[in-house]
Amino acid sequence: MMGTWRAVFVAVTLSVFICCFLTPFGAVSQGSPGATEVAPTVIACRVLEAHASAQPAATVVVFHHKDKQDQATLASLLRQRSGTRAEVQVGGGEWTGATVFRLKSCFGRGLLILPANATAPKEGESFLLKFAPAGNAQ
């Protein structure tokens, strides 16, 4: 009888160990083997230049990181995600879809293309830039 309880205790302890320490932190199962979802990356940025065009209707924004500690993360994301969709939030307003590019000729700078009807940040203003998780980037 004592051997059975001991075997159950060992099995439960081993299961808890595997679930708690061998599963990647922040990973959430999506129902298919090996699928995980990670939270989107949000970085505070600052506008260097902003220009609006009537034809074609668009706003372009040249930007870089707002906080020094985000410099490496933003640079990496711009290299990996240049030409993909991202979202922008200006002054606590709605998130707006945009296309983000890395400016190769300007170290650590990015370029946003926003629809003309979007609330665009002004020169010197800060905004939040949200990148979808790597598997969800378009």
Backbone torsions as a table, in degrees:
resi	resn	phi	psi	omega
1	MET	NA	-43.1	-179.3
2	MET	-64.0	-35.0	179.7
3	GLY	-65.6	-34.9	179.5
4	THR	-66.4	-45.5	178.7
5	TRP	-63.4	-39.0	179.5
6	ARG	-64.1	-42.6	179.5
7	ALA	-64.1	-40.7	177.9
8	VAL	-64.6	-44.3	180.0
9	PHE	-60.8	-45.2	179.4
10	VAL	-63.7	-42.9	-179.9
11	ALA	-63.3	-43.9	179.7
12	VAL	-66.5	-44.5	179.2
13	THR	-60.6	-43.7	178.6
14	LEU	-64.0	-41.2	178.3
15	SER	-63.0	-44.1	178.7
16	VAL	-63.2	-42.9	178.9
17	PHE	-59.2	-47.1	-179.0
18	ILE	-63.2	-45.0	-179.1
19	CYS	-65.7	-41.0	-173.8
20	CYS	-83.6	-35.9	-171.1
21	PHE	-109.6	-17.1	-178.7
22	LEU	-105.7	-8.6	175.7
23	THR	-87.3	132.0	179.3
24	PRO	-57.7	137.6	179.4
25	PHE	-66.4	138.8	177.6
26	GLY	82.8	-3.2	-178.9
27	ALA	-83.7	139.5	178.2
28	VAL	-125.8	129.8	-178.2
29	SER	-67.8	140.6	178.6
30	GLN	-108.9	9.0	176.5
31	GLY	97.3	-21.7	177.4
32	SER	-107.0	150.6	-176.3
33	PRO	-59.4	130.3	175.8
34	GLY	79.6	-1.7	-178.6
35	ALA	-82.1	132.2	176.2
36	THR	-137.2	156.1	175.4
37	GLU	-126.7	134.2	179.7
38	VAL	-114.2	148.6	179.7
39	ALA	-60.6	149.9	177.7
40	PRO	-64.0	155.6	178.1
41	THR	-94.0	125.1	179.0
42	VAL	-117.7	128.6	-178.1
43	ILE	-129.3	134.2	174.5
44	ALA	-77.4	129.9	-177.4
45	CYS	-126.8	165.2	177.9
46	ARG	-127.8	137.8	-179.2
47	VAL	-78.5	130.1	173.0
48	LEU	-95.3	-42.4	177.7
49	GLU	-145.2	148.3	174.7
50	ALA	-140.4	132.9	-178.8
51	HIS	-137.3	137.8	178.6
52	ALA	-113.3	146.0	179.0
53	SER	-128.4	136.3	177.4
54	ALA	-81.3	-35.5	-178.0
55	GLN	-136.9	107.1	-3.7
56	PRO	-72.2	151.1	-176.2
57	ALA	-71.9	106.2	-179.7
58	ALA	-164.5	161.0	172.5
59	THR	-123.3	133.7	176.5
60	VAL	-114.8	141.1	-176.5
61	VAL	-132.7	126.1	172.3
62	VAL	-96.6	130.6	-173.1
63	PHE	-144.3	169.1	169.8
64	HIS	-148.7	-179.4	-177.9
65	HIS	-63.3	150.5	175.4
66	LYS	-86.8	-43.9	-176.0
67	ASP	-108.2	134.1	-176.3
68	LYS	-53.6	-37.9	-177.7
69	GLN	-66.0	-15.8	179.4
70	ASP	-93.9	-1.0	-175.1
71	GLN	-57.4	-52.5	-177.0
72	ALA	-65.4	-40.0	180.0
73	THR	-64.3	-46.0	179.4
74	LEU	-63.9	-43.6	179.8
75	ALA	-59.3	-43.3	179.6
76	SER	-64.5	-45.4	179.9
77	LEU	-64.0	-39.2	179.0
78	LEU	-65.0	-38.9	177.1
79	ARG	-65.1	-42.8	-176.2
80	GLN	-77.1	-32.3	-168.6
81	ARG	-115.3	12.0	-179.4
82	SER	-55.4	130.3	-179.8
83	GLY	88.4	6.7	-178.3
84	THR	-106.4	173.1	178.0
85	ARG	-80.6	147.8	174.2
86	ALA	-146.8	178.9	176.9
87	GLU	-127.2	148.0	-177.5
88	VAL	-125.3	138.0	174.8
89	GLN	-125.7	121.6	-179.5
90	VAL	-108.5	124.3	174.7
91	GLY	55.5	35.4	178.0
92	GLY	76.2	10.8	178.8
93	GLY	-80.1	-160.7	-179.9
94	GLU	-70.4	151.4	172.3
95	TRP	-75.7	133.7	-178.3
96	THR	-121.9	135.6	177.2
97	GLY	-69.3	144.1	179.2
98	ALA	-150.8	166.2	171.7
99	THR	-108.3	135.3	-176.6
100	VAL	-115.9	139.7	178.5
101	PHE	-131.2	152.2	171.6
102	ARG	-90.9	131.0	175.4
103	LEU	-88.4	106.5	-176.2
104	LYS	-65.0	-30.7	-176.7
105	SER	-84.5	-7.4	-178.9
106	CYS	-127.6	103.9	-176.5
107	PHE	-53.7	124.2	174.8
108	GLY	73.9	16.9	-179.0
109	ARG	-109.4	150.1	176.6
110	GLY	-124.8	165.4	178.4
111	LEU	-129.2	127.7	176.2
112	LEU	-107.9	139.7	170.2
113	ILE	-117.0	116.7	-177.2
114	LEU	-112.9	149.2	173.4
115	PRO	-62.2	149.3	-176.6
116	ALA	-59.3	-30.4	-177.5
117	ASN	-84.1	-1.1	-179.0
118	ALA	-80.0	151.0	172.9
119	THR	-74.3	110.0	-177.2
120	ALA	-97.4	143.5	175.9
121	PRO	-70.7	150.7	179.2
122	LYS	-94.3	163.5	178.8
123	GLU	-55.0	132.5	-179.4
124	GLY	85.2	-12.4	-177.9
125	GLU	-82.3	152.0	176.5
126	SER	-97.0	155.0	177.1
127	PHE	-153.0	165.6	176.2
128	LEU	-102.3	136.7	178.0
129	LEU	-117.1	123.9	-177.0
130	LYS	-116.1	123.0	174.9
131	PHE	-100.6	134.8	174.5
132	ALA	-65.3	157.6	175.0
133	PRO	-54.4	151.4	-174.0
134	ALA	-49.6	-42.7	-179.0
135	GLY	-70.6	-17.5	-177.9
136	ASN	-104.2	1.1	-179.0
137	ALA	-66.8	140.2	-176.9
138	GLN	-110.1	NA	NA
